Amino acid sequence: MQRAIQFDRTGGPEVLYVAEVPRPRAEAGGLVVEVRAVGINPFDSKARAGAFPIDDPFPRTLGTNFAGVVAEVGADAAYWDGAPVAVGDQVLGWEMGTLRELLAVPASQVARKPADLPFDVAGALCTPALTAHAAIGVLNPGPGDTVLVSAAAGAVGILYCQLALEAGARVIGTAGPANHARLRALGVEPVEYGPGLADRVRALAPEGITAVQDNYGREAVDAGLELGLPPGRICAIADHAAVAELGLASPGRYERRADVLERLAARVAAGELVLPVQDVFPLDRAADAFALLDTRHLSGKIVVAP
Ligand SMILES: NC(=O)c1ccc[n+]([C@@H]2O[C@H](COP(=O)([O-])OP(=O)(O)OC[C@H]3O[C@@H](n4cnc5c(N)ncnc54)[C@H](OP(=O)(O)O)[C@@H]3O)[C@@H](O)[C@H]2O)c1
């Protein structure tokens, strides 16, 4: 048997409990990973809370990202470049229900973890890194661009900001006051979110902005429109209703790719990109981890280490 997080009804973090469930076996083309770290995401909170319809019967499992060590390899299991997977390899990737000790996962959803990338960072990387990468490809900010990024100190936001700066754009990022110094250190010009956002951005960039990357909700979208941007220069990943209503840009259901994840993981290991981790919780404190995530005001990723 192994331990896994489950819940029998949607609700707050208190619905989560640790269950004893059968150990998985590696199928052909797949592996079993001993999970060392799972970064939890707002998506996981929304799934737990029942914020969108899910058909799966209860008990349900939770968690979408992971990093760990390969414990068992199925027939013909290979990485994205065809190299065989071996027991003992350190990997990161994505699958549904990662909050468990042992995870069965297709090899196509796994990337090699650089040895010097800590497990807690690796386990938190997949969703924010692939989302930021996909979002950058939507508006392609570069030299001459001034981009307003909302929730800039959040997981997606902080990676997006670094990719936009590296591409040569000027980046103005909304954050709570506690995160302003962190953003400044990366080269982002911080601005407080809340009423009057468009005026504060206008004061920072009197010559105007050329793009918005919204990672939170309507406010930055409206600020972008007020500052004269066409909807196609506003990319939104959190407010799907606004995307449909206003014809905003969005990466949509972008394809998750192991080769892209592996490249981004190598860049984090090399210190070229930073994803801060705020706190690591053991599996039996997953509910506390989610309670912290649900405050929506963080200084880095919240990670569960099974
Ligand atoms: N479409 C997709 O494929 C996709 C993929 C990944 C994520 N998402 C969505 O993108 C959003 C961000 O995800 P994440 O993982 O980056 O979240 P996160 O790490 O939890 O970050 C949340 C951030 O929101 C900021 N925030 C709180 N209140 C705010 C407000 N009133 N106005 C502006 N910002 C505020 C916080 O800033 P302070 O801490 O500075 O207060 C915090 O840094 C989530 O809604 C998530 O579901 C979508």
The ligand as a Gaussian input file, in Angstrom:
#p B3LYP/6-31G(d) Opt

LIG

0 1
 N       -4.992000      28.868000     -18.305000
 C       -3.975000      28.154000     -17.847000
 O       -3.456000      27.299000     -18.539000
 C       -3.443000      28.459000     -16.472000
 C       -2.263000      27.821000     -16.053000
 C       -1.733000      28.159000     -14.814000
 C       -2.397000      29.070000     -14.000000
 N       -3.574000      29.614000     -14.423000
 C       -4.288000      30.574000     -13.559000
 O       -3.463000      31.719000     -13.444000
 C       -3.628000      32.299000     -12.155000
 C       -2.260000      32.506000     -11.510000
 O       -1.696000      31.251000     -11.197000
 P       -0.384000      31.191000     -10.283000
 O       -0.013000      29.762000     -10.153000
 O        0.619000      32.155000     -10.780000
 O       -0.977000      31.733000      -8.890000
 P       -0.235000      32.071000      -7.517000
 O        1.193000      31.661000      -7.571000
 O       -1.102000      31.525000      -6.454000
 O       -0.226000      33.673000      -7.453000
 C       -1.309000      34.375000      -7.049000
 C       -0.907000      35.833000      -7.088000
 O       -2.096000      36.608000      -7.167000
 C       -1.771000      37.859000      -6.660000
 N       -2.980000      38.584000      -6.254000
 C       -3.737000      38.392000      -5.137000
 N       -4.764000      39.273000      -5.130000
 C       -4.637000      40.022000      -6.264000
 C       -5.404000      41.064000      -6.830000
 N       -6.504000      41.526000      -6.242000
 N       -4.999000      41.590000      -8.015000
 C       -3.891000      41.127000      -8.650000
 N       -3.123000      40.131000      -8.153000
 C       -3.500000      39.571000      -6.981000
 C       -0.878000      37.602000      -5.488000
 O       -0.022000      38.705000      -5.380000
 P        0.620000      39.207000      -3.976000
 O        1.089000      37.937000      -3.275000
 O        1.746000      40.069000      -4.426000
 O       -0.460000      39.893000      -3.201000
 C       -0.161000      36.301000      -5.871000
 O        1.196000      36.523000      -6.185000
 C       -4.563000      31.367000     -11.397000
 O       -5.884000      31.859000     -11.476000
 C       -4.460000      30.071000     -12.142000
 O       -5.606000      29.259000     -12.004000
 C       -4.105000      29.338000     -15.641000

